[in-house]
Amino acid sequence: MANKSSIGDVINEKDSTLRDKKYNDYVKQVTPKFSCFRNCINAFIVGGIICTIGQVFFNLFMNFGLGEETAAAYNIIVLILISIILTCLNIYPTLAKFGGAGTVVPITGFANGVVSPALEYKTEGQVFGIGCKLFIIAGPVILYGVFSAWVLGLIYWILKVLHWV
């Protein structure tokens, strides 16, 4: 009896090993190959283009006679708007696939991250689709931003009460 059990275990182990080998071969076959150097170059180029566009808008706003802070604020608004439009037209995801980390330039990447889930769930309706999913990315950022500001404000207040600041 023990002999049959051990023979069955050996057969099951061989089947399992063969299945695992076939699966691993399949995964290797369908996994895209990438070049780290090429990805870095693509990210550098795309990120550089995004930053250059931002600098062009900033310089334009400065040439229109706006102050530095106002020009920076308008620049942020324009970059966010461009990112949202490109996301809605399904261009930004294609750009992100090519440029990788280069598209995660803070303003444009964050705007894309906020708009993408809202677009994906727009069929769920205005409130439960767009409204809820809009804050899937923004919610944690806002939460931890406000919490961090509160903690730093508390530390500043304590230092000020102790006359260290």
MODELLER restraints for C-alpha pairs under 7 A, 6 or more apart:
rsr = mdl.restraints
at = mdl.atoms
rsr.add(forms.Gaussian(group=physical.xy_distance, feature=features.Distance(at['CA:42:A'], at['CA:98:A']), mean=6.70, stdev=0.5))
rsr.add(forms.Gaussian(group=physical.xy_distance, feature=features.Distance(at['CA:42:A'], at['CA:99:A']), mean=4.94, stdev=0.5))
rsr.add(forms.Gaussian(group=physical.xy_distance, feature=features.Distance(at['CA:43:A'], at['CA:99:A']), mean=4.49, stdev=0.5))
rsr.add(forms.Gaussian(group=physical.xy_distance, feature=features.Distance(at['CA:43:A'], at['CA:100:A']), mean=5.58, stdev=0.5))
rsr.add(forms.Gaussian(group=physical.xy_distance, feature=features.Distance(at['CA:43:A'], at['CA:101:A']), mean=5.46, stdev=0.5))
rsr.add(forms.Gaussian(group=physical.xy_distance, feature=features.Distance(at['CA:43:A'], at['CA:102:A']), mean=3.84, stdev=0.5))
rsr.add(forms.Gaussian(group=physical.xy_distance, feature=features.Distance(at['CA:44:A'], at['CA:102:A']), mean=5.89, stdev=0.5))
rsr.add(forms.Gaussian(group=physical.xy_distance, feature=features.Distance(at['CA:46:A'], at['CA:99:A']), mean=5.38, stdev=0.5))
rsr.add(forms.Gaussian(group=physical.xy_distance, feature=features.Distance(at['CA:46:A'], at['CA:102:A']), mean=5.32, stdev=0.5))
rsr.add(forms.Gaussian(group=physical.xy_distance, feature=features.Distance(at['CA:46:A'], at['CA:103:A']), mean=6.52, stdev=0.5))
rsr.add(forms.Gaussian(group=physical.xy_distance, feature=features.Distance(at['CA:47:A'], at['CA:102:A']), mean=4.03, stdev=0.5))
rsr.add(forms.Gaussian(group=physical.xy_distance, feature=features.Distance(at['CA:47:A'], at['CA:103:A']), mean=5.74, stdev=0.5))
rsr.add(forms.Gaussian(group=physical.xy_distance, feature=features.Distance(at['CA:47:A'], at['CA:105:A']), mean=6.45, stdev=0.5))
rsr.add(forms.Gaussian(group=physical.xy_distance, feature=features.Distance(at['CA:54:A'], at['CA:75:A']), mean=6.49, stdev=0.5))
rsr.add(forms.Gaussian(group=physical.xy_distance, feature=features.Distance(at['CA:54:A'], at['CA:79:A']), mean=6.70, stdev=0.5))
rsr.add(forms.Gaussian(group=physical.xy_distance, feature=features.Distance(at['CA:57:A'], at['CA:75:A']), mean=5.93, stdev=0.5))
rsr.add(forms.Gaussian(group=physical.xy_distance, feature=features.Distance(at['CA:58:A'], at['CA:71:A']), mean=5.78, stdev=0.5))
rsr.add(forms.Gaussian(group=physical.xy_distance, feature=features.Distance(at['CA:58:A'], at['CA:72:A']), mean=6.25, stdev=0.5))
rsr.add(forms.Gaussian(group=physical.xy_distance, feature=features.Distance(at['CA:58:A'], at['CA:75:A']), mean=5.53, stdev=0.5))
rsr.add(forms.Gaussian(group=physical.xy_distance, feature=features.Distance(at['CA:61:A'], at['CA:71:A']), mean=5.15, stdev=0.5))
rsr.add(forms.Gaussian(group=physical.xy_distance, feature=features.Distance(at['CA:62:A'], at['CA:68:A']), mean=6.71, stdev=0.5))
rsr.add(forms.Gaussian(group=physical.xy_distance, feature=features.Distance(at['CA:62:A'], at['CA:71:A']), mean=5.90, stdev=0.5))
rsr.add(forms.Gaussian(group=physical.xy_distance, feature=features.Distance(at['CA:79:A'], at['CA:107:A']), mean=6.98, stdev=0.5))
rsr.add(forms.Gaussian(group=physical.xy_distance, feature=features.Distance(at['CA:79:A'], at['CA:108:A']), mean=6.27, stdev=0.5))
rsr.add(forms.Gaussian(group=physical.xy_distance, feature=features.Distance(at['CA:80:A'], at['CA:107:A']), mean=6.32, stdev=0.5))
rsr.add(forms.Gaussian(group=physical.xy_distance, feature=features.Distance(at['CA:80:A'], at['CA:108:A']), mean=5.69, stdev=0.5))
rsr.add(forms.Gaussian(group=physical.xy_distance, feature=features.Distance(at['CA:80:A'], at['CA:111:A']), mean=5.80, stdev=0.5))
rsr.add(forms.Gaussian(group=physical.xy_distance, feature=features.Distance(at['CA:83:A'], at['CA:108:A']), mean=5.31, stdev=0.5))
rsr.add(forms.Gaussian(group=physical.xy_distance, feature=features.Distance(at['CA:83:A'], at['CA:111:A']), mean=6.24, stdev=0.5))
rsr.add(forms.Gaussian(group=physical.xy_distance, feature=features.Distance(at['CA:83:A'], at['CA:112:A']), mean=6.06, stdev=0.5))
rsr.add(forms.Gaussian(group=physical.xy_distance, feature=features.Distance(at['CA:84:A'], at['CA:111:A']), mean=6.28, stdev=0.5))
rsr.add(forms.Gaussian(group=physical.xy_distance, feature=features.Distance(at['CA:84:A'], at['CA:112:A']), mean=6.13, stdev=0.5))
rsr.add(forms.Gaussian(group=physical.xy_distance, feature=features.Distance(at['CA:84:A'], at['CA:115:A']), mean=6.56, stdev=0.5))
rsr.add(forms.Gaussian(group=physical.xy_distance, feature=features.Distance(at['CA:86:A'], at['CA:92:A']), mean=5.06, stdev=0.5))
rsr.add(forms.Gaussian(group=physical.xy_distance, feature=features.Distance(at['CA:87:A'], at['CA:93:A']), mean=6.73, stdev=0.5))
rsr.add(forms.Gaussian(group=physical.xy_distance, feature=features.Distance(at['CA:87:A'], at['CA:112:A']), mean=6.06, stdev=0.5))
rsr.add(forms.Gaussian(group=physical.xy_distance, feature=features.Distance(at['CA:87:A'], at['CA:116:A']), mean=6.82, stdev=0.5))
rsr.add(forms.Gaussian(group=physical.xy_distance, feature=features.Distance(at['CA:96:A'], at['CA:103:A']), mean=5.55, stdev=0.5))
rsr.add(forms.Gaussian(group=physical.xy_distance, feature=features.Distance(at['CA:103:A'], at['CA:109:A']), mean=5.84, stdev=0.5))
rsr.add(forms.Gaussian(group=physical.xy_distance, feature=features.Distance(at['CA:113:A'], at['CA:137:A']), mean=6.35, stdev=0.5))
rsr.add(forms.Gaussian(group=physical.xy_distance, feature=features.Distance(at['CA:114:A'], at['CA:134:A']), mean=5.57, stdev=0.5))
rsr.add(forms.Gaussian(group=physical.xy_distance, feature=features.Distance(at['CA:114:A'], at['CA:135:A']), mean=6.73, stdev=0.5))
rsr.add(forms.Gaussian(group=physical.xy_distance, feature=features.Distance(at['CA:114:A'], at['CA:137:A']), mean=5.62, stdev=0.5))
rsr.add(forms.Gaussian(group=physical.xy_distance, feature=features.Distance(at['CA:114:A'], at['CA:138:A']), mean=6.06, stdev=0.5))
rsr.add(forms.Gaussian(group=physical.xy_distance, feature=features.Distance(at['CA:115:A'], at['CA:134:A']), mean=6.29, stdev=0.5))
rsr.add(forms.Gaussian(group=physical.xy_distance, feature=features.Distance(at['CA:117:A'], at['CA:133:A']), mean=5.50, stdev=0.5))
rsr.add(forms.Gaussian(group=physical.xy_distance, feature=features.Distance(at['CA:117:A'], at['CA:134:A']), mean=6.29, stdev=0.5))
rsr.add(forms.Gaussian(group=physical.xy_distance, feature=features.Distance(at['CA:118:A'], at['CA:129:A']), mean=6.50, stdev=0.5))
rsr.add(forms.Gaussian(group=physical.xy_distance, feature=features.Distance(at['CA:118:A'], at['CA:130:A']), mean=4.42, stdev=0.5))
rsr.add(forms.Gaussian(group=physical.xy_distance, feature=features.Distance(at['CA:118:A'], at['CA:133:A']), mean=4.98, stdev=0.5))
rsr.add(forms.Gaussian(group=physical.xy_distance, feature=features.Distance(at['CA:118:A'], at['CA:134:A']), mean=4.84, stdev=0.5))
rsr.add(forms.Gaussian(group=physical.xy_distance, feature=features.Distance(at['CA:119:A'], at['CA:130:A']), mean=6.86, stdev=0.5))
rsr.add(forms.Gaussian(group=physical.xy_distance, feature=features.Distance(at['CA:121:A'], at['CA:129:A']), mean=4.74, stdev=0.5))
rsr.add(forms.Gaussian(group=physical.xy_distance, feature=features.Distance(at['CA:121:A'], at['CA:130:A']), mean=6.13, stdev=0.5))
rsr.add(forms.Gaussian(group=physical.xy_distance, feature=features.Distance(at['CA:121:A'], at['CA:133:A']), mean=6.91, stdev=0.5))
rsr.add(forms.Gaussian(group=physical.xy_distance, feature=features.Distance(at['CA:122:A'], at['CA:129:A']), mean=4.97, stdev=0.5))
rsr.add(forms.Gaussian(group=physical.xy_distance, feature=features.Distance(at['CA:122:A'], at['CA:130:A']), mean=5.20, stdev=0.5))
rsr.add(forms.Gaussian(group=physical.xy_distance, feature=features.Distance(at['CA:123:A'], at['CA:129:A']), mean=6.54, stdev=0.5))
rsr.add(forms.Gaussian(group=physical.xy_distance, feature=features.Distance(at['CA:159:A'], at['CA:165:A']), mean=5.86, stdev=0.5))
